[in-house]
Amino acid sequence: MNDDWVSVKVPDDFDGMLVAWTESTEPNVGWCLLCNSPIPTEADFIPETNTHDCDAGRMFEADIAQMQRKPRCRGN
């Protein structure tokens, strides 16, 4: 795995989220697996990311930024 990648954790209710997305009548460009809601337009992403601009998405991006700031200890 690339050190710059973020591991993916599939939500417990992933199947329910897929059903909600397919049954949604709202126009959308995708479904947020963090807040379980439609992503109405491309403008609803955090700039320069593929993350929905929602509370959970902002927390997710903050966690990534924090991990990138931490020095990594590498063994010899």
C-alpha positions as CSV (number, residue, x, y, z in Angstrom):
1,M,0.0,0.0,0.0
2,N,1.2,3.5,-0.9
3,D,2.0,5.6,2.3
4,D,0.0,8.5,0.8
5,W,-3.2,6.5,0.5
6,V,-6.0,6.5,3.0
7,S,-7.4,3.1,3.8
8,V,-11.1,2.6,3.0
9,K,-13.5,1.5,5.7
10,V,-16.8,0.3,4.2
11,P,-19.7,1.7,6.3
12,D,-21.8,-0.9,8.2
13,D,-24.9,0.0,6.4
14,F,-23.3,0.2,2.9
15,D,-26.1,-1.9,1.3
16,G,-28.7,0.5,2.8
17,M,-26.8,3.5,1.5
18,L,-26.8,2.0,-2.0
19,V,-30.5,1.4,-1.9
20,A,-31.1,5.0,-0.6
21,W,-29.0,6.3,-3.5
22,T,-30.8,4.3,-6.2
23,E,-34.2,5.3,-4.7
24,S,-33.3,9.0,-4.4
25,T,-35.2,11.2,-6.7
26,E,-33.0,14.2,-6.0
27,P,-30.5,15.1,-8.8
28,N,-27.0,14.2,-7.7
29,V,-23.5,13.4,-8.8
30,G,-23.0,10.8,-6.2
31,W,-23.7,9.6,-2.6
32,C,-21.7,10.5,0.4
33,L,-20.7,7.4,2.4
34,L,-19.7,9.6,5.3
35,C,-23.0,11.4,5.9
36,N,-25.3,9.1,3.9
37,S,-26.8,11.8,1.7
38,P,-26.8,12.8,-2.0
39,I,-24.1,15.0,-3.3
40,P,-26.1,17.5,-5.4
41,T,-23.3,18.9,-7.7
42,E,-19.6,18.9,-8.2
43,A,-19.5,22.2,-6.4
44,D,-20.4,20.3,-3.2
45,F,-17.0,18.7,-3.0
46,I,-14.2,20.1,-0.8
47,P,-11.9,21.9,-3.3
48,E,-9.0,19.8,-4.6
49,T,-10.5,16.6,-3.1
50,N,-13.0,13.9,-3.9
51,T,-14.7,14.4,-0.5
52,H,-18.2,15.7,0.1
53,D,-18.3,19.1,1.8
54,C,-20.3,18.0,4.9
55,D,-19.4,17.9,8.6
56,A,-18.1,14.3,8.3
57,G,-16.2,15.1,5.1
58,R,-14.5,18.1,6.7
59,M,-13.5,16.0,9.7
60,F,-12.2,13.3,7.4
61,E,-10.0,15.8,5.5
62,A,-8.8,17.3,8.8
63,D,-7.8,13.8,10.0
64,I,-5.9,13.3,6.7
65,A,-4.1,16.6,7.0
66,Q,-3.2,15.8,10.6
67,M,-1.7,12.4,9.6
68,Q,0.3,14.0,6.9
69,R,1.8,16.5,9.3
70,K,2.9,13.8,11.8
71,P,6.5,12.7,11.3
72,R,6.8,9.0,10.3
73,C,9.2,6.8,12.1
74,R,10.8,4.4,9.8
75,G,12.8,1.4,10.9
76,N,16.2,0.5,9.5
